[in-house]
Amino acid sequence: MPARVDLYNNAYSNFESDVYAQIRLEAYGQDLGQTNWISSQESREILKILRLGPDSSVLEVGCGSGGYALHLAEKVGCKIVGLDINEHGINSAKRLASDRGLAARACFELCDASKQLPFSPETFDAVFSNDVLCHIPGRLGVLAEMFRVLKPGGRVLFSDALVIGGVISHEEIATRSSIGYSLFSPLGENERLIGQAGFRDVRATDTTESAARISKLRMEGREKRKKEAIALEGKETFEGLQAYLACAHRLTAERRLLRFLYSASKDR
């Protein structure tokens, strides 16, 4: 079985390295510090789905190094709070917010989102999470907390890249989850849990094709810069992450593992 591979500490502590920036730019078309599977088109559509505006108060669960949250604060003018369990990510996000003059609109907090969120009920107009809920224990509880802190009429959005679409071997599951705790769910389970948490108007969009493309581009971008990446990560981590990305690409390209974008609303 593959050993645990350190994706997030490397990605966030080396966030500002030229090598990682070049890889992100090639894979996504823009550099927002991503470690997820969001295409540039999807990142633009999130604004519309959540109906964000300058007066919006927004929560991101699993903000990483804060690049996308800062993008929203700058582009839309909304106020946003980003939560993450990774200290390297939060430190990077705070530094970037200060450097870009956005600290008044974007703040970041170290937080374990598998526990009760540190906010009063009905605090936010929108809550979202990009490819993170599949790495947090207790999905129904997480969704219930999102519902609790969301204002009536508000909207929630999250993506899940670990929806089972076909036969997957135990070796493939081990490699795909080598970056850490991972929840694999059957088709329809997220919709059921979203409804059980209290949300209405549940919608699911299949974005597997984008995940297949991005995983391939990330893997190829890293291979082109193998020497530089190994200097940052070490050979063992480099090879582990390449195996992880290769597995992610194969499973999504063959549609044995699917990625969906889910959105829903809270009744007024």
Buried (B, 14 or more C-beta within 10 A) or exposed (E): EBEEBBBBBBBBBBBEBEBBBBBBEBBBEEBBBBBBBBBEEBBEBBBEBBEBEEEBBBBBBBBBBBBBBBBBBBEBEBBBBBBBBBEBBBBBBBBBBEEEEBBEBBBBBEBEBBEEBEBEEBBBBBBBBBBBBBBBEBBEBBBBBBBBBBBEEBBBBBBBBBBBBEEBEEEBBBBBBBBEEBBBBEEEBBBEBBEEBBBEEBBBEBBBEBBBBBBBBBBBBBEEBEEBBBEBBEEEBBBBBBBBBBBBBBBBBBEBBBBBBBBBBBEE
